[in-house]
């Protein structure tokens, strides 16, 4: 009843907030060109501060507000952002960025090298003593030779460092990003109402004429209930939303449907440090016991690509095809491996699942049925998203979980998650061989050699059955037909600047 009342309140809120883009008679076609776009995000933002936030849903929205020294295009290539150009020294230890001189922050402050230096001093911990991000912990010195030049010195080469500089730059001395985000992007932050919405407005002072936004206002409603989203789309109270494959089939007559792989790794993760999951044969048994096709068809309506390691084939240059079908669905072999591990009669455990992601909940239910066939009792514990972030992702305090890990532009940022001493290695996976491969790849300047090292690392993860990787789900978007300009990226990003309403 509580969920039903909350759903009703959300829909009433949507209706009361509707303006310009609203229509009558359930049609998704507007009479006049709207000045607002209303979308959804499936979870609460973990933080509006770009240096604290880790959630892909938050990044998808706030990347419209914050910009880094570099940006990325639809193919995942690094392109100039607040830095017009850059040079990297031959030893990979010095990065020199030449900054734009025509950028203004949303609070009216002019952007220059002091802002970039302040941002990286926080990220690296040079000003506080503690790095805010491990990827910047190797920064040893920051220099600003002039108003529009930033020089970063590293203690060791890091092939993934440039990609990391896409993190948002904030004004020099600014300390209120968690409540009042200030960036340089094509949209400005207006408000965040917990459990309801995030509102952004067009930045009319945006420096890049090619990326200047058309739509004046964007409202992201925090909604995860699939039926409520479909109802809001059909009633004209939402203009664009992520939907399931099944709902896309229903909506396709009146809406434009976009579907594309999203470079996300969905997985059934287990805590490798506790019994019985510290036994490799148990982990291998899990891989044989779970039918990934059932998950793809049952939880993602067939809109997904099977995975057998921690990497999506979307990242083709670094992807190791030898991992494919390494574990075939074979319940009898699963039972044999369990018997070898000393669990002939099975065991019981709890899987912790964020309740706001219906696909993860469905995946857990499918896995529970599969494991029951080999004598394993898996209890499902649904938790709020914030609880999952704290207990599982941050503290690693769990037995098993079902989650999707957002893709990155650099393979290191994907595969570092399994390095023994990585602070967010919530798998508690440890392998000296794997650690060595990743360490070597991180400092390798030859991209072909680097790719081979990552491919070896992917195979190690698969052989060790560090988790059960299931699929890369397609991002399925339903849009009112007169809303044009949608762009798909290999990262979580709802690019508002490209959207426009057809005349």
C-alpha positions in Angstrom: 0.0 0.0 0.0 2.9 2.4 0.8 4.4 1.8 -2.6 1.1 2.3 -4.3 0.5 5.6 -2.5 4.1 6.7 -3.3 3.4 5.9 -7.0 0.2 7.9 -7.0 2.0 10.9 -5.4 4.8 10.7 -8.0 2.3 10.7 -10.9 0.3 13.6 -9.3 3.6 15.5 -9.0 4.4 14.8 -12.6 1.0 16.1 -13.7 1.2 19.2 -11.5 4.6 20.0 -12.8 3.7 19.6 -16.5 3.9 22.6 -18.7 4.6 23.4 -22.3 5.3 19.7 -23.2 2.0 18.3 -21.8 -0.6 17.0 -24.3 -4.2 15.9 -24.2 -5.9 12.7 -25.0 -2.9 10.6 -24.2 -1.0 11.7 -27.3 2.8 12.1 -27.2 2.7 14.8 -29.9 2.8 18.4 -28.7 0.7 21.2 -30.3 3.4 23.8 -29.7 7.2 23.4 -29.6 7.9 22.7 -25.9 10.6 24.4 -23.8 10.9 21.5 -21.4 11.9 17.9 -21.5 10.9 15.5 -18.7 12.9 12.3 -18.3 13.6 9.6 -15.6 16.5 8.5 -13.6 16.1 5.1 -11.8 17.8 5.9 -8.5 18.5 8.7 -6.0 21.8 10.5 -6.7 24.5 9.2 -4.4 26.0 12.7 -4.3 25.9 15.8 -6.4 29.5 16.4 -5.7 31.5 15.0 -8.7 34.4 14.0 -6.4 32.2 11.9 -4.1 29.7 10.4 -6.6 30.3 6.9 -8.0 26.8 6.0 -9.3 26.4 5.8 -13.1 22.8 7.1 -12.8 24.0 10.3 -11.1 26.8 10.7 -13.7 24.3 10.4 -16.6 22.5 13.5 -15.3 25.3 15.6 -13.8 27.6 15.3 -16.8 25.4 17.9 -18.3 26.4 20.2 -15.5 30.1 19.4 -14.9 32.8 19.2 -17.5 36.4 18.0 -17.3 39.6 19.0 -19.1 38.6 16.3 -21.7 35.3 15.1 -22.9 34.3 12.0 -24.9 32.3 11.4 -28.1 29.7 8.8 -29.1 32.5 6.3 -30.0 34.2 6.8 -26.6 37.1 8.8 -28.1 38.7 11.4 -25.9 38.1 14.9 -27.3 39.0 18.4 -26.0 36.9 19.8 -23.2 38.0 22.7 -21.0 41.5 21.9 -22.3 41.9 22.8 -26.0 45.0 20.6 -26.3 47.6 18.7 -24.2 51.0 17.1 -24.3 52.3 14.1 -22.5 56.0 13.7 -21.8 57.8 10.7 -23.3 58.2 9.1 -19.9 54.5 9.6 -19.2 55.1 11.6 -16.0 54.2 15.1 -17.1 50.8 16.2 -18.5 50.6 19.8 -19.9 47.1 21.1 -20.6 46.3 24.3 -22.6 43.0 25.6 -21.3 40.2 27.5 -23.0 40.1 31.3 -22.2 36.3 31.8 -23.0 34.6 29.7 -20.3 32.4 30.9 -17.4 31.2 28.9 -14.5 27.5 28.8 -13.7 28.0 31.2 -10.7 29.6 33.8 -13.0 33.2 33.1 -12.2 35.7 33.1 -15.1 37.4 29.7 -15.6 41.2 29.6 -15.6 44.1 27.5 -14.5 43.6 28.3 -10.8 40.3 26.4 -10.9 41.8 23.4 -12.5 44.7 23.4 -10.0 42.3 23.7 -7.1 40.2 20.8 -8.4 43.2 18.5 -8.9 44.7 19.5 -5.6 41.5 18.1 -4.0 41.4 15.0 -6.1 45.1 14.2 -5.6 45.0 15.0 -1.9 47.9 17.5 -2.3 45.9 20.1 -0.4 44.3 17.8 2.1 46.7 14.9 2.6 44.1 12.3 1.4 43.3 11.7 -2.3 39.6 11.8 -3.1 40.2 9.4 -5.9 42.8 6.7 -6.2 43.3 7.4 -9.9 44.8 10.8 -8.9 46.9 9.5 -6.0 50.0 9.6 -8.3 49.9 13.3 -8.8 52.9 14.8 -7.0 53.0 18.4 -8.1 50.7 20.9 -9.8 51.9 24.0 -11.7 50.1 26.9 -13.4 52.8 28.6 -15.5 50.2 31.1 -16.7 46.4 31.8 -16.5 45.6 29.1 -19.1 48.2 26.4 -18.6 48.0 23.5 -16.1 50.9 21.1 -15.6 50.4 17.8 -13.6 53.4 15.7 -12.5 52.9 12.0 -11.8 55.1 9.7 -9.6 54.6 6.9 -12.1 53.2 6.5 -15.6 49.5 5.7 -15.8 48.0 4.9 -19.2 44.5 5.6 -17.9 45.3 9.0 -16.5 44.2 11.2 -19.4 40.7 9.5 -19.5 40.4 10.3 -15.8 40.7 14.0 -16.4 37.2 14.1 -17.8 36.1 14.5 -14.1 34.3 17.8 -13.5 36.3 21.0 -12.7 34.8 23.2 -9.9 35.6 26.9 -9.1 38.7 27.7 -7.1 37.9 27.5 -3.4 34.3 26.2 -3.9 33.1 23.8 -1.1 29.4 23.4 -1.6 29.2 21.1 -4.6 27.1 18.5 -2.7 24.2 21.0 -2.2 24.7 23.6 -5.0 26.7 22.1 -7.9 28.5 24.6 -10.0 30.1 23.6 -13.3 30.7 24.9 -16.8 28.4 22.5 -18.8 25.5 23.3 -21.2 23.0 23.0 -18.3 22.9 24.6 -14.8 21.7 22.9 -11.6 18.4 24.3 -10.3 17.2 21.9 -7.6 17.2 18.4 -6.2 14.1 17.3 -4.3 14.9 13.9 -2.6 12.8 11.0 -3.9 11.3 13.2 -6.5 13.4 15.0 -9.1 16.5 16.9 -10.3 15.9 20.0 -12.3 18.4 21.6 -14.7 18.1 24.7 -16.8 19.9 25.7 -20.0 23.2 27.6 -19.6 22.7 30.5 -22.0 26.4 31.6 -21.5 27.8 28.3 -22.6 31.0 28.7 -24.6 30.7 26.1 -27.3 28.2 27.2 -30.0 28.0 23.7 -31.5 26.9 22.2 -28.1 24.6 25.0 -27.0 21.3 23.5 -25.8 18.0 24.0 -27.5 15.6 22.9 -24.7 15.4 25.4 -21.8 14.6 23.1 -18.9 15.1 19.4 -18.0 13.4 17.6 -15.2 14.7 14.2 -14.2 12.1 12.3 -12.2 13.4 9.6 -9.8 11.2 6.6 -10.9 12.0 2.9 -11.0 8.4 1.5 -11.2 8.1 0.2 -14.8 4.3 0.5 -15.0 4.4 4.0 -13.6 6.9 5.0 -16.3 4.9 3.6 -19.1 1.7 5.3 -17.8 3.5 8.6 -17.5 4.8 8.3 -21.1 1.4 7.4 -22.5 -0.3 10.2 -20.7 2.2 12.7 -21.9 3.7 13.5 -18.5 7.1 12.1 -19.5 8.8 12.9 -22.8 11.6 10.3 -22.7 12.4 7.4 -20.4 14.4 4.2 -20.1 12.0 1.3 -20.5 12.2 -2.5 -20.6 12.3 -4.4 -23.9 8.8 -5.7 -23.3 7.4 -2.2 -22.7 9.3 -1.0 -25.8 7.2 -3.4 -27.9 4.1 -1.9 -26.4 5.2 1.7 -26.9 6.7 1.3 -30.3 3.5 2.3 -32.2 3.4 5.8 -30.7 7.0 6.4 -29.6 10.5 6.3 -31.1 12.5 3.5 -29.6 16.3 3.5 -29.3 18.2 0.4 -28.3 22.0 0.1 -27.9 24.6 -1.8 -25.9 25.7 0.4 -23.0 29.1 -1.0 -22.0 27.7 -2.2 -18.7 28.7 -5.4 -17.0 25.8 -7.1 -15.1 26.9 -9.8 -12.7 26.2 -12.1 -9.8 29.0 -11.2 -7.4 30.1 -13.2 -4.4 32.3 -12.3 -1.5 35.5 -14.2 -2.4 36.8 -13.9 1.1 34.2 -15.9 3.0 33.1 -19.5 3.0 32.0 -21.1 0.8 32.9 -18.6 -1.9 36.6 -18.6 -1.0 36.6 -22.0 -2.7 37.2 -21.7 -6.5 35.3 -24.9 -7.1 32.2 -23.4 -5.5 32.5 -20.3 -7.7 33.0 -22.5 -10.8 29.9 -24.5 -9.8 27.9 -21.3 -9.7 29.0 -20.5 -13.2 27.9 -23.9 -14.4 24.6 -23.8 -12.5 23.3 -20.5 -13.9 21.7 -20.3 -17.4 22.6 -16.8 -18.7 20.1 -17.1 -21.5 17.4 -17.4 -18.9 18.6 -14.1 -17.4 18.9 -12.3 -20.7 15.4 -13.4 -21.8 13.7 -13.2 -18.4 15.2 -10.1 -16.9 16.1 -8.1 -20.0 13.5 -9.3 -22.5 16.3 -10.5 -24.9 17.8 -7.0 -25.1 21.3 -7.9 -23.9 24.6 -9.5 -24.9 25.9 -12.5 -23.0 29.1 -12.0 -21.0 31.7 -14.5 -19.6 34.1 -12.0 -18.1 34.3 -8.6 -16.6 34.5 -6.9 -20.0 31.9 -6.1 -22.7 32.6 -6.9 -26.3 31.6 -3.3 -27.1 35.2 -2.5 -26.1 36.4 -4.6 -29.0 40.1 -3.6 -29.1 40.6 -4.8 -25.5 38.1 -7.7 -25.4 39.2 -11.3 -25.2 36.9 -13.5 -27.2 38.5 -16.6 -25.8 36.4 -16.2 -22.6 33.2 -16.7 -24.5 31.2 -19.8 -23.3 34.1 -20.8 -21.0 31.4 -22.0 -18.6 28.4 -23.6 -20.4 25.1 -24.2 -18.6 25.6 -27.7 -17.0 23.8 -28.4 -13.7 25.3 -31.8 -13.5 28.8 -30.5 -13.7 27.8 -27.8 -11.1 26.8 -30.6 -8.7 30.0 -32.4 -9.4 32.1 -29.4 -8.6 30.1 -28.7 -5.4 30.8 -32.3 -4.3 34.5 -31.9 -4.9 34.4 -28.7 -2.8 32.8 -30.6 0.1 29.2 -29.2 -0.5 27.5 -32.3 -1.9 24.3 -31.3 0.0 24.6 -27.7 -1.0 24.5 -24.7 1.3 22.5 -21.6 2.1 23.3 -17.9 1.7 21.8 -14.4 1.2 22.0 -12.3 -1.9 21.6 -8.5 -1.3 19.9 -6.7 -4.1 19.1 -3.0 -4.6 15.3 -2.9 -4.8 15.1 0.0 -7.2 16.5 -2.0 -10.1 13.8 -4.4 -11.3 16.1 -6.2 -13.7 18.5 -7.0 -10.8 15.6 -8.2 -8.7 14.4 -10.4 -11.6 17.9 -11.7 -12.2 18.2 -12.7 -8.5 14.9 -14.6 -8.7 16.0 -16.5 -11.8 19.4 -17.3 -10.2 17.6 -18.5 -7.0 15.5 -21.0 -9.1 18.6 -22.2 -11.0 20.6 -22.7 -7.8 17.8 -24.6 -6.2 18.2 -27.3 -8.8 21.7 -28.0 -7.6 20.8 -28.0 -3.9 21.7 -24.4 -3.1 19.3 -22.2 -1.1 19.7 -18.5 -2.0 17.6 -16.1 0.1 16.9 -12.7 -1.5 17.3 -9.6 0.6 16.0 -6.3 -1.0 17.6 -3.1 0.2 17.4 0.6 -0.6 20.0 1.9 -3.0 21.8 4.0 -0.4 22.1 0.9 1.9 23.5 -1.1 -1.0 26.1 1.6 -1.7 27.2 1.7 1.9 27.1 -1.9 2.9 28.1 -3.7 -0.3 29.9 -1.3 -2.5 31.8 0.7 0.1 32.2 -1.7 3.0 32.1 -5.0 1.2 29.9 -6.4 3.9 27.7 -9.0 2.2 27.6 -12.6 0.9 26.4 -12.2 -2.6 24.8 -9.5 -4.7 23.4 -8.7 -8.2 24.4 -5.5 -9.7 25.4 -3.7 -13.0 28.8 -2.0 -13.1 29.0 1.0 -15.5 31.5 0.9 -18.3 34.5 3.2 -18.6 36.4 4.7 -21.5 39.7 3.1 -20.4 39.9 -0.6 -19.7 42.0 0.0 -16.6 39.1 1.7 -14.9 37.0 -1.4 -15.5 39.5 -4.1 -14.6 41.1 -2.3 -11.6 37.9 -3.2 -9.7 39.4 -6.7 -9.1 42.9 -5.6 -8.1 43.7 -6.9 -4.5 44.4 -3.5 -2.9 41.8 -1.4 -4.8 39.7 0.3 -2.2 36.4 -0.6 -4.0 37.2 -4.2 -4.6 34.0 -5.3 -3.0 34.5 -8.8 -4.5 37.5 -9.3 -2.1 39.1 -11.1 -5.0 42.9 -11.6 -4.7 45.3 -12.8 -7.4 49.0 -12.0 -7.6 49.0 -12.9 -11.3 46.1 -10.7 -12.0 47.5 -7.8 -10.0 50.8 -8.1 -12.0 49.1 -8.0 -15.3 47.1 -4.9 -14.5 50.1 -3.2 -13.0 52.1 -3.8 -16.2 49.2 -2.7 -18.4 48.9 0.5 -16.5 52.4 1.7 -17.4 52.5 0.2 -20.9 52.6 2.9 -23.7 52.3 0.4 -26.6 48.5 0.1 -27.0 48.8 -3.4 -28.7 50.9 -4.8 -25.9 48.6 -3.1 -23.4 45.5 -4.7 -25.0 47.2 -8.2 -24.8 47.9 -7.7 -21.1 44.3 -6.8 -20.4 43.1 -9.9 -22.4 45.3 -12.1 -20.3 43.8 -10.5 -17.2 40.3 -11.1 -18.4 41.1 -14.8 -18.9 42.5 -15.0 -15.3 39.3 -13.6 -13.9 37.2 -16.1 -15.9 39.4 -19.1 -15.0 39.2 -18.1 -11.3 35.4 -17.5 -11.5 35.8 -14.3 -9.5 32.1 -13.7 -10.2 29.3 -14.8 -12.5 29.2 -12.2 -15.3 25.8 -12.4 -17.0 25.3 -9.8 -19.7 25.7 -6.3 -21.1 22.1 -5.0 -21.2 20.9 -2.8 -24.0 19.8 0.7 -23.0 16.3 0.9 -24.3 14.8 4.4 -24.6 11.3 5.4 -25.5 10.9 9.0 -26.8 8.0 11.1 -27.9 8.3 11.2 -31.7 8.9 14.9 -32.1 11.8 14.9 -29.6 14.9 14.4 -31.7 18.7 14.3 -31.3 19.1 11.4 -28.9 22.8 10.2 -28.8 24.1 6.9 -27.5 27.4 6.8 -25.6 29.5 4.0 -24.2 29.1 5.6 -20.8 26.1 6.6 -18.7 25.2 10.0 -20.2 21.9 11.6 -21.1 23.2 14.3 -23.4 20.6 17.1 -23.1 22.6 19.4 -25.3 21.8 17.3 -28.5 18.0 17.1 -27.8 15.5 19.3 -29.6 11.9 19.4 -30.6 10.9 19.2 -34.2 9.1 22.2 -35.5 
